[in-house]
């Protein structure tokens, strides 16, 4: 369900508001994400917001004049989990 925590500059600012970001499975819904976070980290979840991050196009040059290869990154789903005041997730505090 939860693939990995997202640790970026923007997400560290959200942690001051008791919000934590995760990459989750694309077929996961808010109820499943809430249950997974509560079970993994032993915290109470106030709200879950989700968004789908669309794929970006990428291209790169190939050696010896063969041209360019174009493709795209995979799309993925992000969940922003808001906890009740006083709740913390220790995985993020270590960074």
WOHUJO-V177928 format. One record per backbone hydrogen bond with DSSP energy under -1.0 kcal/mol. CO is the residue of the C=O (numbers start at 1). NH is the residue of the N-H. E is the energy in kcal/mol with one decimal. If there is no record, write none. Layout:
co=CO nh=NH e=E
co=CO nh=NH e=E
This chain:
co=1 nh=25 e=-2.3
co=4 nh=23 e=-3.1
co=8 nh=12 e=-1.9
co=9 nh=13 e=-1.3
co=10 nh=14 e=-1.6
co=11 nh=15 e=-1.3
co=14 nh=17 e=-1.5
co=14 nh=19 e=-1.8
co=15 nh=18 e=-1.5
co=18 nh=83 e=-2.8
co=20 nh=81 e=-3.4
co=21 nh=6 e=-2.3
co=22 nh=79 e=-2.6
co=23 nh=3 e=-2.7
co=23 nh=4 e=-1.4
co=25 nh=28 e=-1.6
co=29 nh=33 e=-2.2
co=30 nh=34 e=-2.4
co=31 nh=35 e=-2.2
co=32 nh=36 e=-2.1
co=33 nh=37 e=-2.4
co=34 nh=38 e=-2.3
co=35 nh=39 e=-2.0
co=36 nh=40 e=-2.6
co=37 nh=41 e=-2.4
co=38 nh=42 e=-1.0
co=44 nh=84 e=-1.6
co=47 nh=82 e=-2.9
co=49 nh=80 e=-3.4
co=51 nh=78 e=-3.1
co=53 nh=76 e=-1.9
co=56 nh=73 e=-2.6
co=58 nh=71 e=-2.7
co=60 nh=69 e=-2.8
co=67 nh=62 e=-2.3
co=69 nh=60 e=-2.1
co=71 nh=58 e=-2.2
co=76 nh=53 e=-3.2
co=77 nh=24 e=-2.3
co=78 nh=51 e=-2.3
co=79 nh=22 e=-2.4
co=80 nh=49 e=-2.5
co=81 nh=20 e=-2.6
co=82 nh=46 e=-2.8
co=82 nh=47 e=-1.7
co=84 nh=87 e=-2.0
co=90 nh=94 e=-1.0
co=92 nh=95 e=-1.0
